[in-house]
Amino acid sequence: MQTKLTNTHRLILWTLFFYTVILSIVIYCFVTDFSNIQEFIYSEF
């Protein structure tokens, strides 16, 4: 029972870890793209 509990906790921790990593990458890409778009707009107008 104890090992099963730790395995489930480990699985939950890994999923949370991957979720945060993927989310941070997506947010980073979105923010950099947004700033690039802003620079493009400023240079155009």
PyMOL Python script that loads the backbone (N, CA, C, O; Angstrom):
from pymol import cmd

cmd.read_pdbstr("""\
ATOM      1  N   MET A   1       0.840  -1.204   0.000  1.00  0.00           N
ATOM      2  CA  MET A   1       0.000   0.000   0.000  1.00  0.00           C
ATOM      3  C   MET A   1       0.879   1.260   0.000  1.00  0.00           C
ATOM      4  O   MET A   1       0.598   2.227  -0.707  1.00  0.00           O
ATOM      5  N   GLN A   2       1.931   1.225   0.796  1.00  0.00           N
ATOM      6  CA  GLN A   2       2.795   2.401   0.873  1.00  0.00           C
ATOM      7  C   GLN A   2       3.505   2.663  -0.456  1.00  0.00           C
ATOM      8  O   GLN A   2       3.597   3.806  -0.904  1.00  0.00           O
ATOM      9  N   THR A   3       4.001   1.605  -1.075  1.00  0.00           N
ATOM     10  CA  THR A   3       4.695   1.788  -2.353  1.00  0.00           C
ATOM     11  C   THR A   3       3.727   2.288  -3.419  1.00  0.00           C
ATOM     12  O   THR A   3       4.092   3.130  -4.240  1.00  0.00           O
ATOM     13  N   LYS A   4       2.513   1.785  -3.413  1.00  0.00           N
ATOM     14  CA  LYS A   4       1.523   2.240  -4.390  1.00  0.00           C
ATOM     15  C   LYS A   4       1.242   3.737  -4.194  1.00  0.00           C
ATOM     16  O   LYS A   4       1.106   4.482  -5.165  1.00  0.00           O
ATOM     17  N   LEU A   5       1.158   4.159  -2.958  1.00  0.00           N
ATOM     18  CA  LEU A   5       0.891   5.564  -2.667  1.00  0.00           C
ATOM     19  C   LEU A   5       2.039   6.437  -3.191  1.00  0.00           C
ATOM     20  O   LEU A   5       1.804   7.475  -3.810  1.00  0.00           O
ATOM     21  N   THR A   6       3.269   6.012  -2.941  1.00  0.00           N
ATOM     22  CA  THR A   6       4.409   6.805  -3.404  1.00  0.00           C
ATOM     23  C   THR A   6       4.473   6.821  -4.928  1.00  0.00           C
ATOM     24  O   THR A   6       4.822   7.842  -5.522  1.00  0.00           O
ATOM     25  N   ASN A   7       4.142   5.707  -5.562  1.00  0.00           N
ATOM     26  CA  ASN A   7       4.145   5.669  -7.028  1.00  0.00           C
ATOM     27  C   ASN A   7       3.112   6.638  -7.587  1.00  0.00           C
ATOM     28  O   ASN A   7       3.379   7.346  -8.557  1.00  0.00           O
ATOM     29  N   THR A   8       1.937   6.668  -6.975  1.00  0.00           N
ATOM     30  CA  THR A   8       0.903   7.593  -7.450  1.00  0.00           C
ATOM     31  C   THR A   8       1.361   9.034  -7.243  1.00  0.00           C
ATOM     32  O   THR A   8       1.167   9.883  -8.113  1.00  0.00           O
ATOM     33  N   HIS A   9       1.963   9.304  -6.098  1.00  0.00           N
ATOM     34  CA  HIS A   9       2.451  10.657  -5.842  1.00  0.00           C
ATOM     35  C   HIS A   9       3.541  11.038  -6.842  1.00  0.00           C
ATOM     36  O   HIS A   9       3.584  12.169  -7.326  1.00  0.00           O
ATOM     37  N   ARG A  10       4.415  10.088  -7.143  1.00  0.00           N
ATOM     38  CA  ARG A  10       5.474  10.360  -8.109  1.00  0.00           C
ATOM     39  C   ARG A  10       4.878  10.657  -9.481  1.00  0.00           C
ATOM     40  O   ARG A  10       5.321  11.571 -10.176  1.00  0.00           O
ATOM     41  N   LEU A  11       3.882   9.883  -9.857  1.00  0.00           N
ATOM     42  CA  LEU A  11       3.224  10.101 -11.151  1.00  0.00           C
ATOM     43  C   LEU A  11       2.580  11.485 -11.198  1.00  0.00           C
ATOM     44  O   LEU A  11       2.705  12.204 -12.189  1.00  0.00           O
ATOM     45  N   ILE A  12       1.891  11.850 -10.117  1.00  0.00           N
ATOM     46  CA  ILE A  12       1.247  13.168 -10.056  1.00  0.00           C
ATOM     47  C   ILE A  12       2.303  14.273 -10.131  1.00  0.00           C
ATOM     48  O   ILE A  12       2.111  15.273 -10.823  1.00  0.00           O
ATOM     49  N   LEU A  13       3.410  14.090  -9.422  1.00  0.00           N
ATOM     50  CA  LEU A  13       4.473  15.091  -9.449  1.00  0.00           C
ATOM     51  C   LEU A  13       5.067  15.225 -10.850  1.00  0.00           C
ATOM     52  O   LEU A  13       5.332  16.334 -11.314  1.00  0.00           O
ATOM     53  N   TRP A  14       5.274  14.096 -11.516  1.00  0.00           N
ATOM     54  CA  TRP A  14       5.839  14.150 -12.870  1.00  0.00           C
ATOM     55  C   TRP A  14       4.884  14.835 -13.838  1.00  0.00           C
ATOM     56  O   TRP A  14       5.305  15.643 -14.666  1.00  0.00           O
ATOM     57  N   THR A  15       3.605  14.513 -13.733  1.00  0.00           N
ATOM     58  CA  THR A  15       2.635  15.148 -14.636  1.00  0.00           C
ATOM     59  C   THR A  15       2.590  16.655 -14.383  1.00  0.00           C
ATOM     60  O   THR A  15       2.549  17.446 -15.324  1.00  0.00           O
ATOM     61  N   LEU A  16       2.596  17.046 -13.106  1.00  0.00           N
ATOM     62  CA  LEU A  16       2.594  18.474 -12.784  1.00  0.00           C
ATOM     63  C   LEU A  16       3.855  19.145 -13.319  1.00  0.00           C
ATOM     64  O   LEU A  16       3.802  20.247 -13.865  1.00  0.00           O
ATOM     65  N   PHE A  17       4.986  18.466 -13.156  1.00  0.00           N
ATOM     66  CA  PHE A  17       6.252  19.015 -13.627  1.00  0.00           C
ATOM     67  C   PHE A  17       6.222  19.230 -15.139  1.00  0.00           C
ATOM     68  O   PHE A  17       6.573  20.305 -15.625  1.00  0.00           O
ATOM     69  N   PHE A  18       5.803  18.206 -15.877  1.00  0.00           N
ATOM     70  CA  PHE A  18       5.739  18.338 -17.336  1.00  0.00           C
ATOM     71  C   PHE A  18       4.721  19.401 -17.738  1.00  0.00           C
ATOM     72  O   PHE A  18       4.932  20.144 -18.697  1.00  0.00           O
ATOM     73  N   TYR A  19       3.623  19.466 -17.002  1.00  0.00           N
ATOM     74  CA  TYR A  19       2.590  20.461 -17.314  1.00  0.00           C
ATOM     75  C   TYR A  19       3.142  21.876 -17.173  1.00  0.00           C
ATOM     76  O   TYR A  19       2.923  22.723 -18.038  1.00  0.00           O
ATOM     77  N   THR A  20       3.858  22.126 -16.083  1.00  0.00           N
ATOM     78  CA  THR A  20       4.413  23.464 -15.864  1.00  0.00           C
ATOM     79  C   THR A  20       5.485  23.785 -16.901  1.00  0.00           C
ATOM     80  O   THR A  20       5.566  24.915 -17.383  1.00  0.00           O
ATOM     81  N   VAL A  21       6.309  22.791 -17.247  1.00  0.00           N
ATOM     82  CA  VAL A  21       7.359  23.020 -18.244  1.00  0.00           C
ATOM     83  C   VAL A  21       6.737  23.370 -19.593  1.00  0.00           C
ATOM     84  O   VAL A  21       7.151  24.331 -20.241  1.00  0.00           O
ATOM     85  N   ILE A  22       5.746  22.591 -20.013  1.00  0.00           N
ATOM     86  CA  ILE A  22       5.092  22.841 -21.301  1.00  0.00           C
ATOM     87  C   ILE A  22       4.389  24.195 -21.282  1.00  0.00           C
ATOM     88  O   ILE A  22       4.453  24.948 -22.253  1.00  0.00           O
ATOM     89  N   LEU A  23       3.718  24.499 -20.173  1.00  0.00           N
ATOM     90  CA  LEU A  23       3.020  25.783 -20.065  1.00  0.00           C
ATOM     91  C   LEU A  23       4.005  26.948 -20.136  1.00  0.00           C
ATOM     92  O   LEU A  23       3.751  27.936 -20.824  1.00  0.00           O
ATOM     93  N   SER A  24       5.118  26.834 -19.432  1.00  0.00           N
ATOM     94  CA  SER A  24       6.100  27.921 -19.450  1.00  0.00           C
ATOM     95  C   SER A  24       6.694  28.101 -20.845  1.00  0.00           C
ATOM     96  O   SER A  24       6.930  29.229 -21.278  1.00  0.00           O
ATOM     97  N   ILE A  25       6.938  26.993 -21.550  1.00  0.00           N
ATOM     98  CA  ILE A  25       7.469  27.090 -22.913  1.00  0.00           C
ATOM     99  C   ILE A  25       6.458  27.779 -23.825  1.00  0.00           C
ATOM    100  O   ILE A  25       6.821  28.644 -24.622  1.00  0.00           O
ATOM    101  N   VAL A  26       5.187  27.393 -23.705  1.00  0.00           N
ATOM    102  CA  VAL A  26       4.145  27.989 -24.546  1.00  0.00           C
ATOM    103  C   VAL A  26       4.009  29.479 -24.244  1.00  0.00           C
ATOM    104  O   VAL A  26       3.917  30.300 -25.157  1.00  0.00           O
ATOM    105  N   ILE A  27       3.997  29.820 -22.960  1.00  0.00           N
ATOM    106  CA  ILE A  27       3.875  31.232 -22.572  1.00  0.00           C
ATOM    107  C   ILE A  27       5.091  32.019 -23.070  1.00  0.00           C
ATOM    108  O   ILE A  27       4.952  33.137 -23.565  1.00  0.00           O
ATOM    109  N   TYR A  28       6.276  31.431 -22.938  1.00  0.00           N
ATOM    110  CA  TYR A  28       7.492  32.108 -23.405  1.00  0.00           C
ATOM    111  C   TYR A  28       7.433  32.354 -24.911  1.00  0.00           C
ATOM    112  O   TYR A  28       7.749  33.450 -25.374  1.00  0.00           O
ATOM    113  N   CYS A  29       7.037  31.358 -25.663  1.00  0.00           N
ATOM    114  CA  CYS A  29       6.926  31.508 -27.120  1.00  0.00           C
ATOM    115  C   CYS A  29       5.883  32.572 -27.455  1.00  0.00           C
ATOM    116  O   CYS A  29       6.106  33.400 -28.338  1.00  0.00           O
ATOM    117  N   PHE A  30       4.760  32.557 -26.766  1.00  0.00           N
ATOM    118  CA  PHE A  30       3.710  33.537 -27.033  1.00  0.00           C
ATOM    119  C   PHE A  30       4.205  34.954 -26.748  1.00  0.00           C
ATOM    120  O   PHE A  30       3.961  35.874 -27.530  1.00  0.00           O
ATOM    121  N   VAL A  31       4.894  35.121 -25.633  1.00  0.00           N
ATOM    122  CA  VAL A  31       5.372  36.455 -25.249  1.00  0.00           C
ATOM    123  C   VAL A  31       6.428  36.945 -26.238  1.00  0.00           C
ATOM    124  O   VAL A  31       6.395  38.105 -26.650  1.00  0.00           O
ATOM    125  N   THR A  32       7.358  36.081 -26.622  1.00  0.00           N
ATOM    126  CA  THR A  32       8.395  36.508 -27.563  1.00  0.00           C
ATOM    127  C   THR A  32       7.783  36.821 -28.921  1.00  0.00           C
ATOM    128  O   THR A  32       8.167  37.801 -29.559  1.00  0.00           O
ATOM    129  N   ASP A  33       6.839  36.006 -29.368  1.00  0.00           N
ATOM    130  CA  ASP A  33       6.173  36.281 -30.639  1.00  0.00           C
ATOM    131  C   ASP A  33       5.425  37.607 -30.565  1.00  0.00           C
ATOM    132  O   ASP A  33       5.437  38.389 -31.516  1.00  0.00           O
ATOM    133  N   PHE A  34       4.775  37.856 -29.431  1.00  0.00           N
ATOM    134  CA  PHE A  34       4.031  39.098 -29.280  1.00  0.00           C
ATOM    135  C   PHE A  34       4.967  40.300 -29.344  1.00  0.00           C
ATOM    136  O   PHE A  34       4.644  41.300 -29.985  1.00  0.00           O
ATOM    137  N   SER A  35       6.107  40.215 -28.696  1.00  0.00           N
ATOM    138  CA  SER A  35       7.056  41.327 -28.727  1.00  0.00           C
ATOM    139  C   SER A  35       7.627  41.507 -30.130  1.00  0.00           C
ATOM    140  O   SER A  35       7.859  42.633 -30.568  1.00  0.00           O
ATOM    141  N   ASN A  36       7.852  40.400 -30.831  1.00  0.00           N
ATOM    142  CA  ASN A  36       8.328  40.509 -32.215  1.00  0.00           C
ATOM    143  C   ASN A  36       7.284  41.183 -33.089  1.00  0.00           C
ATOM    144  O   ASN A  36       7.620  42.002 -33.945  1.00  0.00           O
ATOM    145  N   ILE A  37       6.029  40.844 -32.880  1.00  0.00           N
ATOM    146  CA  ILE A  37       4.943  41.468 -33.638  1.00  0.00           C
ATOM    147  C   ILE A  37       4.885  42.968 -33.323  1.00  0.00           C
ATOM    148  O   ILE A  37       4.686  43.790 -34.217  1.00  0.00           O
ATOM    149  N   GLN A  38       5.060  43.309 -32.054  1.00  0.00           N
ATOM    150  CA  GLN A  38       5.065  44.722 -31.674  1.00  0.00           C
ATOM    151  C   GLN A  38       6.212  45.464 -32.350  1.00  0.00           C
ATOM    152  O   GLN A  38       6.020  46.566 -32.864  1.00  0.00           O
ATOM    153  N   GLU A  39       7.396  44.872 -32.352  1.00  0.00           N
ATOM    154  CA  GLU A  39       8.542  45.508 -33.004  1.00  0.00           C
ATOM    155  C   GLU A  39       8.288  45.664 -34.496  1.00  0.00           C
ATOM    156  O   GLU A  39       8.633  46.689 -35.084  1.00  0.00           O
ATOM    157  N   PHE A  40       7.694  44.661 -35.100  1.00  0.00           N
ATOM    158  CA  PHE A  40       7.378  44.728 -36.531  1.00  0.00           C
ATOM    159  C   PHE A  40       6.404  45.874 -36.808  1.00  0.00           C
ATOM    160  O   PHE A  40       6.581  46.637 -37.758  1.00  0.00           O
ATOM    161  N   ILE A  41       5.376  45.984 -35.967  1.00  0.00           N
ATOM    162  CA  ILE A  41       4.383  47.047 -36.141  1.00  0.00           C
ATOM    163  C   ILE A  41       5.046  48.418 -35.951  1.00  0.00           C
ATOM    164  O   ILE A  41       4.787  49.347 -36.716  1.00  0.00           O
ATOM    165  N   TYR A  42       5.901  48.539 -34.929  1.00  0.00           N
ATOM    166  CA  TYR A  42       6.563  49.820 -34.686  1.00  0.00           C
ATOM    167  C   TYR A  42       7.492  50.189 -35.841  1.00  0.00           C
ATOM    168  O   TYR A  42       7.588  51.360 -36.209  1.00  0.00           O
ATOM    169  N   SER A  43       8.164  49.213 -36.406  1.00  0.00           N
ATOM    170  CA  SER A  43       9.075  49.513 -37.514  1.00  0.00           C
ATOM    171  C   SER A  43       8.295  49.839 -38.790  1.00  0.00           C
ATOM    172  O   SER A  43       8.765  50.599 -39.636  1.00  0.00           O
ATOM    173  N   GLU A  44       7.107  49.261 -38.918  1.00  0.00           N
ATOM    174  CA  GLU A  44       6.314  49.511 -40.126  1.00  0.00           C
ATOM    175  C   GLU A  44       5.641  50.883 -40.075  1.00  0.00           C
ATOM    176  O   GLU A  44       5.555  51.570 -41.092  1.00  0.00           O
ATOM    177  N   PHE A  45       5.169  51.280 -38.902  1.00  0.00           N
ATOM    178  CA  PHE A  45       4.419  52.538 -38.797  1.00  0.00           C
ATOM    179  C   PHE A  45       5.205  53.607 -38.050  1.00  0.00           C
ATOM    180  O   PHE A  45       4.716  54.724 -37.875  1.00  0.00           O
TER     181      PHE A  45
END
""", "prot")
cmd.dss("prot")
cmd.show_as("cartoon", "prot")
cmd.util.cbc("prot")
cmd.orient("prot")
